[in-house]
Amino acid sequence: MTDKIRTISELANRRQYFRIEDKASIEISPLQDNNSAAEFFELSPEFGLISEFQLLDVESKHLLRAITDKDKNLGQFLKVMNKKLDSLSRVLALSNHAVPKNSIQEVNLSEGGVSIFTDLHFDEQQRLALKLILLPSYSGLLLEGSVLSCIGNKAPYELHIEFLNISDAYKQIIARHIMRIQSQKKQP
């Protein structure tokens, strides 16, 4: 028996991450040693705006909770304003086609990584740049990953990627997305 992790399911089970089957926009590019993920993708202003909103939302969560504890009305008002900003950023993304239709596909997502089917074959341990847009929130993440495995003899290949050096803010965005999707699936 080996300790080598080859799939996202094994990674999620070992590290106790929650994972979901979902649809997302994902673009992948091989990553060179001295480059960052941002250098490989054309980023629209909408992508930057929505990403910044999401990061600010994560950073301000504890402040909003503290304000709500002291003044429930002010806390509720700020939550409504936050929802308005989220709605505005989504409308901007939709109206400017920030997500290419051909990039949307089925994914298996956890805080630790992602699995997709791809027409390209990648080598184990190969570093990748990923542009991931979670739907319907349009949360945009630029990530780096390492190939755990690329399974199959011909396309489509089952590609399992472990995220590398993922920030706590990005982990929180993914975790909140997973919880939101899971709660939606439980509703009748």
C-alpha positions, 0 to 999 in steps of 0.5 A: 500500500502506498501513501501516494495520492492520485485523485482529488477524492483521495486528497479530500478524504485524507485531508478531510476537505469537503468536495462537490460535483459542480460546473465551473469555468476553468482554463489550464496552462502549463506553468514555467518555473519563474512565472505566476498564474496571472501571466498565462491568462487574459484577464478582463476588468470584470474578472479583477473586479469580482475577484477583488470584491470576493477577497474584500468580502472574506476580509470583512466577514469578521468585522461585519459579524462584530458590527452585527453583534453591537447593532443588528440594524446596521449589520443587516443594512451592511449585509444588504449593501454587500448583496447589492455589490455582489449582484452588480458585479455579477450583472457586469460579468454577465453583460460583458460575457466574462466567462467563455461558454466553452470553458464551463465544464463539470468539475469535482472541487475541494479546498485542496484541488480539482478534477476535470476531464481534458483533451490534453495529457499532463505529466504527474507533478507538472505545475499548472496555472489555473483560472477558475470561475465559480458559478453563479457567484462569478468568483474568479480565482487564479491558482497554481497546481500540481498534477496528481494524475492524468488518467486514461489512454486517450482523450478525454483524460481524467485530470486531478490537480492539487492546489499549491500555495493557495491563500486562506482567502481563496480557501474560504471562497472555495469553502463557502462556495461548496457549502452554498452548493451543498445547501442548495442540493439539500433543498427540495 
